[in-house]
Every structure is written in structure tokens, then in C-alpha cells.
């Protein structure tokens, strides 16, 4: 009985050691997978989309299956070409990785280098598929995108709009002639601004720029909290006074001076009512009572 118990105990210990070793092996594999390597992109630079077109400055890897000496890791030149063994220069700008692979296959077959070539193209680092985010965001800069990235997405990547930024932003996109086309985007998704498009559906392309302008007004004089404030939605003068804490007992709601910058860059006096809409850069002064 003791011998049988010893064998059972020994068998149980072997099973436990096996399970412990297996768990340790799986944990090690998980840790290694989480660590960045030379061929792994970190979360700060997401892997480029397989659908995004290749552009100048991008780094790509070309794999020719069964003929490793014909593949290469190369950069896309400013003229949009890559250089490969035997094939030479090939124009790939504007092509998806799949289309570029087919073009390389055709070049290898036409040049009679391979009978039935099979090629894979991977974008290792995308420089061309980036947009610039400017103005009133937490972290202005250039950000990588893919074909599904929207204006709202990339503004979120830039840390969001600051407390002085506008809900109405500009999308600047060069056309085929290089002229910048300006589109107004409403981040609130209401498209309340004239001819504005919702930011949640406006997809981006490499080379786009997004400008988040400052949208504040200044209020001084006889209000409880004179300062600079962000314009919320379609704010009117009455709401601006409330935002500043209201008129003091020494002030008069009927003696308000509103100055606005005109197209000439100079400030002009505006005859203001409680329903007058506030615009970016407005200077409001609440004067004292006359008696």
C-alpha cells in the first residue's frame, strides 16, 4: 500500500511540474510578444493600414516567395519609385500594397525572371499617410492615419480641443493642382455652421491639415468675473454676461460696448442687443450706471 501511495504521489508531482512548466512557458511567450522588437511598431506609431496608398518616404518590405534574394526592404523615393534587384525602378506611389505586389509580379514575369512569381508587399513605416493638426489642441503635430480615420479621430489623438478652441474647425486639403481647398467641419456633429460637414463622417487623406481656431471673447468692466471665455455654441450677448457672472450692482446691462474686428483688421463698435451673437475675438465692456 505504501509503495502504491508513493507511486501515486510521484505521478501527481510529475503532473504538477508539467503544468507549472507549461504555464511558465506561456507567460514567457506573452511577455515576449508584448515587448517591441526591431520589426514591431509600438502603440505610439500604429501599424499602417494595408489599404492606405503608398507614398514618398514610406518604408516597405517586398517578399518574393521562393526567391528571397529578389526581395528587399526599401524606401519610396521622392519621385514615388522603389528599386528592386533585376526589376530596377518601379513607380508605386498611390498604389495599395496589394496593387504594388501585383505590379512587381508582372515586372518579374514580363522580364522572364520568374515564371509564376508570388510577391507580398508590407508597409513597415508610413510617412506619407499623415495629417497635421494645428491650433487649439492639446498636442499639435503630425499623426498617422488610415482610410477610416475621421477628423474627430485625429483630434482625439491630438489630445482634444483646448478650453479656448472652436467647435468649428477647418480642413485644408491640396487638390491635384496643389491649391488648398478649405472645408468647414462641425465637431458637434450638428452641422450647425453654414455649409459645415459633421466631423464624424469626414474621412482624412495623407497631406491634410486640420486647423482648430481660437474661439473666445473678452469681457471687462462691471461684471463679476471679467476674463477671456470660450464661445459655447451659438452664444449671444445675454449668455456672455451670465458666463462672466452677471452684471455688478454698479454696472448697467443697458450700457454695453461691443467691439468687433472687421475685415480690415481693425476693431469697430457694434450696436449690440441681448440677442446679438458673439463672434471670436469680440471685446465686450459693461459700463457703470449713470445714476
Phi and psi restraints in degrees (value plus and minus 20) as a CYANA .aco file:
   2 UNK   PHI     -84.3   -44.3
   2 UNK   PSI     -58.8   -18.8
   3 UNK   PHI     -84.5   -44.5
   3 UNK   PSI     -61.1   -21.1
   4 UNK   PHI     -85.5   -45.5
   4 UNK   PSI     -61.9   -21.9
   5 UNK   PHI     -82.9   -42.9
   5 UNK   PSI     -59.1   -19.1
   6 UNK   PHI     -84.2   -44.2
   6 UNK   PSI     -61.9   -21.9
   7 UNK   PHI     -83.9   -43.9
   7 UNK   PSI     -60.5   -20.5
   8 UNK   PHI     -82.6   -42.6
   8 UNK   PSI     -64.8   -24.8
   9 UNK   PHI     -83.0   -43.0
   9 UNK   PSI     -60.9   -20.9
  10 UNK   PHI     -83.1   -43.1
  10 UNK   PSI     -61.8   -21.8
  11 UNK   PHI     -84.4   -44.4
  11 UNK   PSI     -59.4   -19.4
  12 UNK   PHI     -84.5   -44.5
  12 UNK   PSI     -59.8   -19.8
  13 UNK   PHI     -85.5   -45.5
  13 UNK   PSI     -57.2   -17.2
  14 UNK   PHI     -83.4   -43.4
  14 UNK   PSI     -63.2   -23.2
  15 UNK   PHI     -83.0   -43.0
  15 UNK   PSI     -62.9   -22.9
  16 UNK   PHI     -83.9   -43.9
  16 UNK   PSI     -61.3   -21.3
  17 UNK   PHI     -84.0   -44.0
  17 UNK   PSI     -58.5   -18.5
  18 UNK   PHI     -82.9   -42.9
  18 UNK   PSI     -65.6   -25.6
  19 UNK   PHI     -84.0   -44.0
  19 UNK   PSI     -60.1   -20.1
  20 UNK   PHI     -83.9   -43.9
  20 UNK   PSI     -62.9   -22.9
  21 UNK   PHI     -84.3   -44.3
  21 UNK   PSI     -60.4   -20.4
  22 UNK   PHI     -83.3   -43.3
  22 UNK   PSI     -64.4   -24.4
  23 UNK   PHI     -83.6   -43.6
  23 UNK   PSI     -60.5   -20.5
  24 UNK   PHI     -83.7   -43.7
  24 UNK   PSI     -59.4   -19.4
  25 UNK   PHI     -84.6   -44.6
  25 UNK   PSI     -63.6   -23.6
  26 UNK   PHI     -85.5   -45.5
  26 UNK   PSI     -59.3   -19.3
  27 UNK   PHI     -84.7   -44.7
  27 UNK   PSI     -61.5   -21.5
  28 UNK   PHI     -82.8   -42.8
  28 UNK   PSI     -61.2   -21.2
  29 UNK   PHI     -84.0   -44.0
  29 UNK   PSI     -58.8   -18.8
  30 UNK   PHI     -85.5   -45.5
  30 UNK   PSI     -63.9   -23.9
  31 UNK   PHI     -82.8   -42.8
  31 UNK   PSI     -63.6   -23.6
  32 UNK   PHI     -82.3   -42.3
  32 UNK   PSI     -58.5   -18.5
  33 UNK   PHI     -86.0   -46.0
  33 UNK   PSI     -48.9    -8.9
  34 UNK   PHI    -102.3   -62.3
  34 UNK   PSI     -37.6     2.4
  35 UNK   PHI    -105.1   -65.1
  35 UNK   PSI     115.2   155.2
  36 UNK   PHI     -90.4   -50.4
  36 UNK   PSI     123.8   163.8
  37 UNK   PHI    -142.7  -102.7
  37 UNK   PSI    -196.5  -156.5
  38 UNK   PHI     -84.4   -44.4
  38 UNK   PSI     -43.7    -3.7
  39 UNK   PHI    -124.4   -84.4
  39 UNK   PSI     -11.8    28.2
  40 UNK   PHI    -132.7   -92.7
  40 UNK   PSI     112.6   152.6
  41 UNK   PHI    -107.1   -67.1
  41 UNK   PSI     116.7   156.7
  42 UNK   PHI     -99.2   -59.2
  42 UNK   PSI     148.7   188.7
  43 UNK   PHI     -85.1   -45.1
  43 UNK   PSI     -43.0    -3.0
  44 UNK   PHI     -88.2   -48.2
  44 UNK   PSI     -38.8     1.2
  45 UNK   PHI    -155.8  -115.8
  45 UNK   PSI      67.7   107.7
  46 UNK   PHI     -80.8   -40.8
  46 UNK   PSI     131.2   171.2
  47 UNK   PHI     -81.3   -41.3
  47 UNK   PSI     115.3   155.3
  48 UNK   PHI     -81.9   -41.9
  48 UNK   PSI     130.2   170.2
  49 UNK   PHI     -92.4   -52.4
  49 UNK   PSI     124.3   164.3
  50 UNK   PHI     -93.2   -53.2
  50 UNK   PSI     -29.2    10.8
  51 UNK   PHI    -118.7   -78.7
  51 UNK   PSI     -39.1     0.9
  52 UNK   PHI     -87.7   -47.7
  52 UNK   PSI     118.2   158.2
  53 UNK   PHI     -87.3   -47.3
  53 UNK   PSI     127.1   167.1
  54 UNK   PHI     -95.6   -55.6
  54 UNK   PSI     123.7   163.7
  55 UNK   PHI    -159.6  -119.6
  55 UNK   PSI     149.9   189.9
  56 UNK   PHI     -76.9   -36.9
  56 UNK   PSI     117.9   157.9
  57 UNK   PHI      72.3   112.3
  57 UNK   PSI     -36.1     3.9
  58 UNK   PHI     -88.3   -48.3
  58 UNK   PSI     129.5   169.5
  59 UNK   PHI    -124.6   -84.6
  59 UNK   PSI     106.5   146.5
  60 UNK   PHI    -148.3  -108.3
  60 UNK   PSI     134.7   174.7
  61 UNK   PHI    -135.5   -95.5
  61 UNK   PSI     108.7   148.7
  62 UNK   PHI    -129.7   -89.7
  62 UNK   PSI     100.7   140.7
  63 UNK   PHI    -132.1   -92.1
  63 UNK   PSI     101.8   141.8
  64 UNK   PHI    -124.8   -84.8
  64 UNK   PSI      85.3   125.3
  65 UNK   PHI     -85.9   -45.9
  65 UNK   PSI     107.9   147.9
  66 UNK   PHI      67.9   107.9
  66 UNK   PSI     -27.9    12.1
  67 UNK   PHI    -162.6  -122.6
  67 UNK   PSI      52.8    92.8
  68 UNK   PHI     -81.7   -41.7
  68 UNK   PSI     -46.3    -6.3
  69 UNK   PHI     -91.4   -51.4
  69 UNK   PSI     -34.3     5.7
  70 UNK   PHI    -112.1   -72.1
  70 UNK   PSI     -31.4     8.6
  71 UNK   PHI    -103.5   -63.5
  71 UNK   PSI     153.5   193.5
  72 UNK   PHI    -188.6  -148.6
  72 UNK   PSI     137.0   177.0
  73 UNK   PHI    -129.6   -89.6
  73 UNK   PSI     100.0   140.0
  74 UNK   PHI    -165.9  -125.9
  74 UNK   PSI     142.2   182.2
  75 UNK   PHI    -119.3   -79.3
  75 UNK   PSI     132.9   172.9
  76 UNK   PHI    -106.0   -66.0
  76 UNK   PSI     103.3   143.3
  77 UNK   PHI     -90.2   -50.2
  77 UNK   PSI     148.0   188.0
  78 UNK   PHI     -81.2   -41.2
  78 UNK   PSI     -47.3    -7.3
  79 UNK   PHI    -104.8   -64.8
  79 UNK   PSI     -16.0    24.0
  80 UNK   PHI      68.0   108.0
  80 UNK   PSI      -8.8    31.2
  81 UNK   PHI    -125.5   -85.5
  81 UNK   PSI     137.8   177.8
  82 UNK   PHI    -142.3  -102.3
  82 UNK   PSI     138.4   178.4
  83 UNK   PHI    -140.3  -100.3
  83 UNK   PSI     105.8   145.8
  84 UNK   PHI    -145.1  -105.1
  84 UNK   PSI     133.4   173.4
  85 UNK   PHI     -77.0   -37.0
  85 UNK   PSI     118.5   158.5
  86 UNK   PHI      50.2    90.2
  86 UNK   PSI     -69.0   -29.0
  87 UNK   PHI     -91.7   -51.7
  87 UNK   PSI     -58.8   -18.8
  88 UNK   PHI      66.8   106.8
  88 UNK   PSI    -161.9  -121.9
  89 UNK   PHI    -106.0   -66.0
  89 UNK   PSI     115.0   155.0
  90 UNK   PHI    -153.2  -113.2
  90 UNK   PSI     116.9   156.9
  91 UNK   PHI    -102.5   -62.5
  91 UNK   PSI     101.2   141.2
  92 UNK   PHI    -145.0  -105.0
  92 UNK   PSI     -24.8    15.2
  93 UNK   PHI     -80.4   -40.4
  93 UNK   PSI     114.2   154.2
  94 UNK   PHI      68.2   108.2
  94 UNK   PSI     -29.2    10.8
  95 UNK   PHI    -111.0   -71.0
  95 UNK   PSI     126.9   166.9
  96 UNK   PHI     -94.0   -54.0
  96 UNK   PSI     141.6   181.6
  97 UNK   PHI     -75.1   -35.1
  97 UNK   PSI     -57.6   -17.6
  98 UNK   PHI     -85.9   -45.9
  98 UNK   PSI     -62.2   -22.2
  99 UNK   PHI     -87.5   -47.5
  99 UNK   PSI     -57.7   -17.7
 100 UNK   PHI     -84.2   -44.2
 100 UNK   PSI     -58.9   -18.9
 101 UNK   PHI     -82.0   -42.0
 101 UNK   PSI     -63.2   -23.2
 102 UNK   PHI     -84.6   -44.6
 102 UNK   PSI     -56.4   -16.4
 103 UNK   PHI     -86.6   -46.6
 103 UNK   PSI     -60.1   -20.1
 104 UNK   PHI     -86.7   -46.7
 104 UNK   PSI     -61.2   -21.2
 105 UNK   PHI     -77.5   -37.5
 105 UNK   PSI     -64.6   -24.6
 106 UNK   PHI     -83.1   -43.1
 106 UNK   PSI     -60.3   -20.3
 107 UNK   PHI     -85.5   -45.5
 107 UNK   PSI     -59.8   -19.8
 108 UNK   PHI     -87.2   -47.2
 108 UNK   PSI     -57.2   -17.2
 109 UNK   PHI     -94.4   -54.4
 109 UNK   PSI     -62.8   -22.8
 110 UNK   PHI     -84.1   -44.1
 110 UNK   PSI     -57.2   -17.2
 111 UNK   PHI     -99.4   -59.4
 111 UNK   PSI     -19.1    20.9
 112 UNK   PHI      39.3    79.3
 112 UNK   PSI      13.4    53.4
 113 UNK   PHI    -104.2   -64.2
 113 UNK   PSI     -55.5   -15.5
 114 UNK   PHI    -158.6  -118.6
 114 UNK   PSI     127.7   167.7
 115 UNK   PHI     -96.6   -56.6
 115 UNK   PSI     -73.8   -33.8
 116 UNK   PHI    -149.9  -109.9
 116 UNK   PSI      56.5    96.5
 117 UNK   PHI     -91.4   -51.4
 117 UNK   PSI     124.8   164.8
 118 UNK   PHI    -145.3  -105.3
 118 UNK   PSI      98.0   138.0
 119 UNK   PHI    -142.6  -102.6
 119 UNK   PSI     121.4   161.4
 120 UNK   PHI    -141.3  -101.3
 120 UNK   PSI     116.9   156.9
 121 UNK   PHI    -141.8  -101.8
 121 UNK   PSI     108.8   148.8
 122 UNK   PHI    -146.1  -106.1
 122 UNK   PSI     109.4   149.4
 123 UNK   PHI    -102.9   -62.9
 123 UNK   PSI      92.2   132.2
 124 UNK   PHI    -100.2   -60.2
 124 UNK   PSI     -63.0   -23.0
 125 UNK   PHI    -163.6  -123.6
 125 UNK   PSI     105.0   145.0
 126 UNK   PHI    -121.5   -81.5
 126 UNK   PSI      98.6   138.6
 127 UNK   PHI    -121.2   -81.2
 127 UNK   PSI     -54.2   -14.2
 128 UNK   PHI     -92.3   -52.3
 128 UNK   PSI     -52.4   -12.4
 129 UNK   PHI    -108.8   -68.8
 129 UNK   PSI      46.2    86.2
 130 UNK   PHI    -154.7  -114.7
 130 UNK   PSI     133.3   173.3
 131 UNK   PHI    -145.9  -105.9
 131 UNK   PSI     135.8   175.8
 132 UNK   PHI    -121.3   -81.3
 132 UNK   PSI     115.6   155.6
 133 UNK   PHI    -136.4   -96.4
 133 UNK   PSI     100.1   140.1
 134 UNK   PHI    -142.0  -102.0
 134 UNK   PSI     143.1   183.1
 135 UNK   PHI      69.3   109.3
 135 UNK   PSI    -160.7  -120.7
 136 UNK   PHI    -105.0   -65.0
 136 UNK   PSI      47.6    87.6
 137 UNK   PHI    -145.2  -105.2
 137 UNK   PSI     141.5   181.5
 138 UNK   PHI     -83.7   -43.7
 138 UNK   PSI     -59.2   -19.2
 139 UNK   PHI    -154.5  -114.5
 139 UNK   PSI      60.8   100.8
 140 UNK   PHI     -79.6   -39.6
 140 UNK   PSI     127.5   167.5
 141 UNK   PHI     142.6   182.6
 141 UNK   PSI    -184.9  -144.9
 142 UNK   PHI    -129.6   -89.6
 142 UNK   PSI     117.0   157.0
 143 UNK   PHI    -151.7  -111.7
 143 UNK   PSI     120.8   160.8
 144 UNK   PHI     -92.8   -52.8
 144 UNK   PSI     123.2   163.2
 145 UNK   PHI    -152.6  -112.6
 145 UNK   PSI     148.3   188.3
 146 UNK   PHI    -149.3  -109.3
 146 UNK   PSI     157.0   197.0
 147 UNK   PHI     -81.1   -41.1
 147 UNK   PSI     -37.3     2.7
 148 UNK   PHI    -116.6   -76.6
 148 UNK   PSI     -21.8    18.2
 149 UNK   PHI     -91.5   -51.5
 149 UNK   PSI     111.6   151.6
 150 UNK   PHI    -126.0   -86.0
 150 UNK   PSI     153.3   193.3
 151 UNK   PHI     -79.9   -39.9
 151 UNK   PSI     -63.5   -23.5
 152 UNK   PHI     -80.7   -40.7
 152 UNK   PSI     -59.4   -19.4
 153 UNK   PHI     -80.3   -40.3
 153 UNK   PSI     -68.8   -28.8
 154 UNK   PHI     -95.2   -55.2
 154 UNK   PSI     -48.9    -8.9
 155 UNK   PHI     -87.7   -47.7
 155 UNK   PSI     -55.6   -15.6
 156 UNK   PHI     -83.9   -43.9
 156 UNK   PSI     -60.5   -20.5
 157 UNK   PHI     -80.9   -40.9
 157 UNK   PSI     -52.6   -12.6
 158 UNK   PHI    -103.1   -63.1
 158 UNK   PSI     -10.8    29.2
 159 UNK   PHI      71.5   111.5
 159 UNK   PSI     -17.5    22.5
 160 UNK   PHI      68.0   108.0
 160 UNK   PSI     147.9   187.9
 161 UNK   PHI     -94.9   -54.9
 161 UNK   PSI     118.1   158.1
 162 UNK   PHI     -91.9   -51.9
 162 UNK   PSI     152.4   192.4
 163 UNK   PHI     -91.1   -51.1
 163 UNK   PSI     -23.1    16.9
 164 UNK   PHI    -132.8   -92.8
 164 UNK   PSI     -19.1    20.9
 165 UNK   PHI    -104.8   -64.8
 165 UNK   PSI     141.4   181.4
 166 UNK   PHI    -111.0   -71.0
 166 UNK   PSI     131.9   171.9
 167 UNK   PHI     -99.2   -59.2
 167 UNK   PSI     -36.1     3.9
 168 UNK   PHI    -124.5   -84.5
 168 UNK   PSI      95.0   135.0
 169 UNK   PHI    -138.9   -98.9
 169 UNK   PSI     149.3   189.3
 170 UNK   PHI    -131.1   -91.1
 170 UNK   PSI     114.9   154.9
 171 UNK   PHI    -128.2   -88.2
 171 UNK   PSI      98.8   138.8
 172 UNK   PHI    -127.2   -87.2
 172 UNK   PSI     103.0   143.0
 173 UNK   PHI    -154.9  -114.9
 173 UNK   PSI     104.1   144.1
 174 UNK   PHI     -92.5   -52.5
 174 UNK   PSI     115.7   155.7
 175 UNK   PHI    -105.8   -65.8
 175 UNK   PSI    -192.7  -152.7
 176 UNK   PHI     -82.9   -42.9
 176 UNK   PSI     -44.5    -4.5
 177 UNK   PHI    -110.2   -70.2
 177 UNK   PSI     -21.6    18.4
 178 UNK   PHI      69.4   109.4
 178 UNK   PSI     -18.2    21.8
 179 UNK   PHI    -102.2   -62.2
 179 UNK   PSI     113.5   153.5
 180 UNK   PHI     -94.6   -54.6
 180 UNK   PSI     106.2   146.2
 181 UNK   PHI    -121.3   -81.3
 181 UNK   PSI     113.9   153.9
 182 UNK   PHI    -126.6   -86.6
 182 UNK   PSI     105.7   145.7
 183 UNK   PHI    -142.9  -102.9
 183 UNK   PSI     113.0   153.0
 184 UNK   PHI    -108.1   -68.1
 184 UNK   PSI     109.7   149.7
 185 UNK   PHI    -138.8   -98.8
 185 UNK   PSI     111.2   151.2
 186 UNK   PHI    -119.5   -79.5
 186 UNK   PSI      89.3   129.3
 187 UNK   PHI     -90.0   -50.0
 187 UNK   PSI     -38.3     1.7
 188 UNK   PHI     -96.1   -56.1
 188 UNK   PSI     -31.3     8.7
 189 UNK   PHI      58.7    98.7
 189 UNK   PSI     -14.5    25.5
 190 UNK   PHI    -115.7   -75.7
 190 UNK   PSI     -34.8     5.2
 191 UNK   PHI      32.9    72.9
 191 UNK   PSI      22.1    62.1
 192 UNK   PHI     -93.7   -53.7
 192 UNK   PSI     -50.6   -10.6
 193 UNK   PHI     -90.6   -50.6
 193 UNK   PSI     135.4   175.4
 194 UNK   PHI     -82.4   -42.4
 194 UNK   PSI     104.7   144.7
 195 UNK   PHI      41.4    81.4
 195 UNK   PSI       0.3    40.3
 196 UNK   PHI    -103.9   -63.9
 196 UNK   PSI     130.8   170.8
 197 UNK   PHI    -130.3   -90.3
 197 UNK   PSI     127.4   167.4
 198 UNK   PHI     -85.7   -45.7
 198 UNK   PSI     118.5   158.5
 199 UNK   PHI     -90.8   -50.8
 199 UNK   PSI     -39.7     0.3
 200 UNK   PHI     -96.5   -56.5
 200 UNK   PSI     -33.9     6.1
 201 UNK   PHI    -137.9   -97.9
 201 UNK   PSI     -22.4    17.6
 202 UNK   PHI    -108.4   -68.4
 202 UNK   PSI      81.7   121.7
 203 UNK   PHI     -98.3   -58.3
 203 UNK   PSI     136.8   176.8
 204 UNK   PHI    -128.7   -88.7
 204 UNK   PSI     140.5   180.5
 205 UNK   PHI    -149.6  -109.6
 205 UNK   PSI     135.6   175.6
 206 UNK   PHI     -76.7   -36.7
 206 UNK   PSI     115.3   155.3
 207 UNK   PHI      76.8   116.8
 207 UNK   PSI     -30.3     9.7
 208 UNK   PHI     -87.5   -47.5
 208 UNK   PSI     135.3   175.3
 209 UNK   PHI    -150.1  -110.1
 209 UNK   PSI     118.3   158.3
 210 UNK   PHI    -136.7   -96.7
 210 UNK   PSI     104.7   144.7
 211 UNK   PHI    -132.1   -92.1
 211 UNK   PSI     101.5   141.5
 212 UNK   PHI    -122.3   -82.3
 212 UNK   PSI      81.3   121.3
 213 UNK   PHI     -94.9   -54.9
 213 UNK   PSI     140.8   180.8
 214 UNK   PHI     -93.6   -53.6
 214 UNK   PSI     117.1   157.1
 215 UNK   PHI    -157.3  -117.3
 215 UNK   PSI      58.0    98.0
 216 UNK   PHI    -151.3  -111.3
 216 UNK   PSI     146.2   186.2
 217 UNK   PHI    -152.5  -112.5
 217 UNK   PSI     140.6   180.6
 218 UNK   PHI    -134.0   -94.0
 218 UNK   PSI     118.0   158.0
 219 UNK   PHI    -153.9  -113.9
 219 UNK   PSI     108.3   148.3
 220 UNK   PHI    -152.3  -112.3
 220 UNK   PSI    -196.9  -156.9
 221 UNK   PHI      66.9   106.9
 221 UNK   PSI    -163.1  -123.1
 222 UNK   PHI    -105.8   -65.8
 222 UNK   PSI      45.0    85.0
 223 UNK   PHI    -145.7  -105.7
 223 UNK   PSI     139.2   179.2
 224 UNK   PHI     -90.5   -50.5
 224 UNK   PSI     -52.0   -12.0
 225 UNK   PHI    -153.6  -113.6
 225 UNK   PSI      52.7    92.7
 226 UNK   PHI     -84.0   -44.0
 226 UNK   PSI     113.8   153.8
 227 UNK   PHI    -196.6  -156.6
 227 UNK   PSI    -190.2  -150.2
 228 UNK   PHI    -122.0   -82.0
 228 UNK   PSI     112.7   152.7
 229 UNK   PHI    -151.5  -111.5
 229 UNK   PSI     131.4   171.4
 230 UNK   PHI     -97.7   -57.7
 230 UNK   PSI     119.7   159.7
 231 UNK   PHI     -98.7   -58.7
 231 UNK   PSI      98.6   138.6
 232 UNK   PHI    -116.4   -76.4
 232 UNK   PSI      93.4   133.4
 233 UNK   PHI      39.1    79.1
 233 UNK   PSI    -157.7  -117.7
 234 UNK   PHI    -116.4   -76.4
 234 UNK   PSI      42.1    82.1
 235 UNK   PHI     -85.7   -45.7
 235 UNK   PSI     119.1   159.1
 236 UNK   PHI    -131.2   -91.2
 236 UNK   PSI     152.7   192.7
 237 UNK   PHI     -78.6   -38.6
 237 UNK   PSI     -62.9   -22.9
 238 UNK   PHI     -79.1   -39.1
 238 UNK   PSI     -60.2   -20.2
 239 UNK   PHI     -90.0   -50.0
 239 UNK   PSI     -52.2   -12.2
 240 UNK   PHI     -85.7   -45.7
 240 UNK   PSI     -58.0   -18.0
 241 UNK   PHI     -85.5   -45.5
 241 UNK   PSI     -61.0   -21.0
 242 UNK   PHI     -83.9   -43.9
 242 UNK   PSI     -61.4   -21.4
 243 UNK   PHI     -80.0   -40.0
 243 UNK   PSI     -52.3   -12.3
 244 UNK   PHI    -108.7   -68.7
 244 UNK   PSI      -7.7    32.3
 245 UNK   PHI      71.6   111.6
 245 UNK   PSI     -18.6    21.4
 246 UNK   PHI      70.6   110.6
 246 UNK   PSI     148.0   188.0
 247 UNK   PHI     -98.8   -58.8
 247 UNK   PSI     118.8   158.8
 248 UNK   PHI     -93.3   -53.3
 248 UNK   PSI     144.5   184.5
 249 UNK   PHI     -78.9   -38.9
 249 UNK   PSI     -44.6    -4.6
 250 UNK   PHI    -104.0   -64.0
 250 UNK   PSI     -33.3     6.7
 251 UNK   PHI    -115.5   -75.5
 251 UNK   PSI     149.1   189.1
 252 UNK   PHI    -148.4  -108.4
 252 UNK   PSI     105.8   145.8
 253 UNK   PHI     -91.6   -51.6
 253 UNK   PSI     -29.7    10.3
 254 UNK   PHI    -117.7   -77.7
 254 UNK   PSI     -22.9    17.1
 255 UNK   PHI    -142.5  -102.5
 255 UNK   PSI      55.5    95.5
 256 UNK   PHI    -138.6   -98.6
 256 UNK   PSI     109.9   149.9
 257 UNK   PHI    -123.4   -83.4
 257 UNK   PSI     106.0   146.0
 258 UNK   PHI    -142.1  -102.1
 258 UNK   PSI     102.5   142.5
 259 UNK   PHI    -136.7   -96.7
 259 UNK   PSI     117.3   157.3
 260 UNK   PHI    -154.5  -114.5
 260 UNK   PSI     118.3   158.3
 261 UNK   PHI     -94.0   -54.0
 261 UNK   PSI     109.3   149.3
 262 UNK   PHI    -113.5   -73.5
 262 UNK   PSI     159.3   199.3
 263 UNK   PHI     -78.9   -38.9
 263 UNK   PSI     -43.9    -3.9
 264 UNK   PHI    -101.5   -61.5
 264 UNK   PSI     -20.7    19.3
 265 UNK   PHI      66.6   106.6
 265 UNK   PSI     -23.7    16.3
 266 UNK   PHI    -121.2   -81.2
 266 UNK   PSI     134.5   174.5
 267 UNK   PHI    -105.3   -65.3
 267 UNK   PSI     120.4   160.4
 268 UNK   PHI    -149.9  -109.9
 268 UNK   PSI     128.0   168.0
 269 UNK   PHI     -93.2   -53.2
 269 UNK   PSI     115.6   155.6
 270 UNK   PHI    -135.1   -95.1
 270 UNK   PSI     113.0   153.0
 271 UNK   PHI     -95.5   -55.5
 271 UNK   PSI      87.2   127.2
 272 UNK   PHI    -121.9   -81.9
 272 UNK   PSI     123.8   163.8
 273 UNK   PHI    -139.1   -99.1
 273 UNK   PSI     152.2   192.2
 274 UNK   PHI     -81.1   -41.1
 274 UNK   PSI     -47.6    -7.6
 275 UNK   PHI    -113.3   -73.3
 275 UNK   PSI     -15.2    24.8
 276 UNK   PHI     -87.0   -47.0
 276 UNK   PSI     109.0   149.0
 277 UNK   PHI     -95.5   -55.5
 277 UNK   PSI     116.5   156.5
 278 UNK   PHI    -103.6   -63.6
 278 UNK   PSI     117.9   157.9
 279 UNK   PHI    -138.7   -98.7
 279 UNK   PSI     138.8   178.8
 280 UNK   PHI     -77.4   -37.4
 280 UNK   PSI     111.8   151.8
 281 UNK   PHI      69.8   109.8
 281 UNK   PSI     -22.6    17.4
 282 UNK   PHI     -79.9   -39.9
 282 UNK   PSI     122.7   162.7
 283 UNK   PHI    -134.9   -94.9
 283 UNK   PSI      95.8   135.8
 284 UNK   PHI    -131.8   -91.8
 284 UNK   PSI     112.9   152.9
 285 UNK   PHI    -150.9  -110.9
 285 UNK   PSI     103.7   143.7
 286 UNK   PHI    -115.3   -75.3
 286 UNK   PSI      99.3   139.3
 287 UNK   PHI    -108.8   -68.8
 287 UNK   PSI     147.5   187.5
 288 UNK   PHI     -93.4   -53.4
 288 UNK   PSI     139.0   179.0
 289 UNK   PHI     -85.4   -45.4
 289 UNK   PSI     132.3   172.3
 290 UNK   PHI    -102.3   -62.3
 290 UNK   PSI     -45.6    -5.6
